[in-house]
Amino acid sequence: MTQDTVTVTPAIMRERIPAFSDTTKYPDALLENMIETAICYVTDKNRWPMRDKYRVQAICLMAAHLLTLRDRMNQNGNAGTVGAVAGASVGNVSISMVQPPNQSQYEYWMNLTGYGSELLRLLAIFANGGLYWGGSYETVLR
């Protein structure tokens, strides 16, 4: 029998995404925090059609996406800009960002990391247009 929710721990995340296995750089407390935040985006409710190991993978990918963005923002003291830079200058400090080439701001944000892109593909696999139980409109009304 399947549980109502899935559980993702730092150990599970490290197993699924080895890039975050360094316990000094990514301590358990940090991973737990990111996993909790990831669950705000991808629920831990074990619902159809994405269940069990696939839902765990989706949560791990979202946490990895958030951690990667966090790491990028913290590089070299850059505490705010994440994305594709179109142009920059030093005198009078100027920067311009590339406009999202995606259908939505969400897709643009998800495609900022490989983990986000992988999560989008995983979610697309489980996205469907509804259920079909058989029969036809005409058969139902006879």
C-alpha positions in Angstrom: 0.0 0.0 0.0 1.3 3.5 -0.9 1.8 6.1 1.8 -0.1 9.4 1.7 3.1 11.5 1.6 6.7 10.8 0.5 9.7 11.5 2.7 12.8 13.1 1.4 15.9 13.3 3.7 19.3 14.8 3.1 20.6 11.2 2.7 18.1 10.4 0.0 18.9 13.7 -1.8 22.7 12.9 -1.7 22.0 9.4 -3.1 19.8 10.7 -5.9 21.9 13.8 -6.7 25.6 13.1 -5.9 26.7 16.7 -6.7 25.4 17.6 -3.2 27.2 14.8 -1.3 29.9 17.1 0.2 28.6 17.4 3.9 30.9 20.3 4.6 29.6 22.5 1.7 26.1 21.1 2.0 25.4 20.2 5.7 22.2 18.4 6.6 20.6 21.5 8.0 21.0 23.3 4.6 19.6 20.3 2.7 16.7 20.0 5.0 15.9 23.7 4.6 16.0 23.4 0.8 13.9 20.2 0.8 11.3 21.9 2.9 11.3 24.8 0.4 11.2 22.4 -2.5 8.0 20.9 -1.0 6.4 24.3 -1.4 6.8 24.0 -5.1 6.4 20.2 -5.5 4.0 18.8 -2.9 5.0 15.7 -0.9 1.4 14.5 -1.2 1.8 11.1 -2.9 -0.9 11.7 -5.6 -1.6 10.1 -8.9 -0.1 10.3 -11.5 3.3 11.1 -10.1 3.8 8.8 -7.2 6.5 7.3 -4.9 10.0 7.3 -6.4 9.0 9.8 -9.1 7.7 12.3 -6.6 10.8 11.9 -4.5 12.9 12.6 -7.6 10.9 15.7 -8.4 11.4 17.1 -4.9 15.1 16.3 -5.0 15.4 18.0 -8.4 13.6 21.1 -7.1 15.8 21.3 -4.0 18.9 20.9 -6.3 17.6 23.7 -8.5 17.1 26.0 -5.5 20.6 25.1 -4.1 22.2 25.7 -7.5 20.6 29.2 -7.8 21.6 29.9 -4.2 25.2 28.9 -5.0 25.3 31.2 -8.1 23.9 34.1 -6.1 26.6 33.7 -3.5 29.5 33.5 -5.9 31.9 36.4 -5.7 29.5 38.4 -3.5 26.9 38.6 -6.2 23.8 38.5 -4.0 21.0 39.1 -6.4 21.5 38.5 -10.2 20.8 35.1 -11.6 20.1 34.6 -15.3 21.6 35.1 -18.7 23.4 38.4 -19.0 23.0 40.3 -22.3 25.4 43.1 -21.5 27.4 44.7 -18.6 29.6 47.7 -18.0 31.8 48.9 -15.2 31.6 52.7 -15.3 28.4 53.7 -13.5 27.6 50.0 -13.1 25.1 48.8 -15.6 23.8 45.3 -16.4 21.1 44.0 -18.7 19.6 40.6 -18.7 18.4 38.5 -21.6 14.7 38.4 -22.0 13.1 35.0 -21.3 13.1 32.8 -24.5 10.6 30.5 -22.9 6.8 30.5 -22.9 6.6 31.8 -19.3 8.6 33.3 -16.5 8.3 29.9 -14.7 9.9 28.1 -17.6 12.6 30.7 -17.8 13.3 30.3 -14.0 13.3 26.5 -14.2 15.6 26.5 -17.2 18.3 28.5 -15.3 19.7 25.2 -14.1 20.0 21.7 -15.5 18.1 20.4 -12.5 15.2 22.7 -13.2 15.2 21.7 -16.9 15.2 18.0 -15.9 12.3 18.6 -13.5 10.3 20.3 -16.2 10.8 17.3 -18.4 9.8 14.9 -15.6 6.7 17.0 -14.8 5.8 17.0 -18.6 5.8 13.2 -18.5 3.2 13.1 -15.8 1.1 16.0 -17.2 -2.0 14.7 -18.9 -5.1 16.1 -20.5 -7.5 14.2 -18.2 -8.9 10.8 -18.0 -10.7 8.7 -20.6 -12.9 5.9 -19.2 -14.1 4.5 -22.5 -17.3 4.7 -24.4 -18.4 7.7 -26.3 -20.8 10.6 -25.9 -23.4 8.9 -28.1 -23.2 5.6 -26.1 -23.7 7.4 -22.8 -26.9 9.1 -24.0 -28.6 6.0 -25.4 
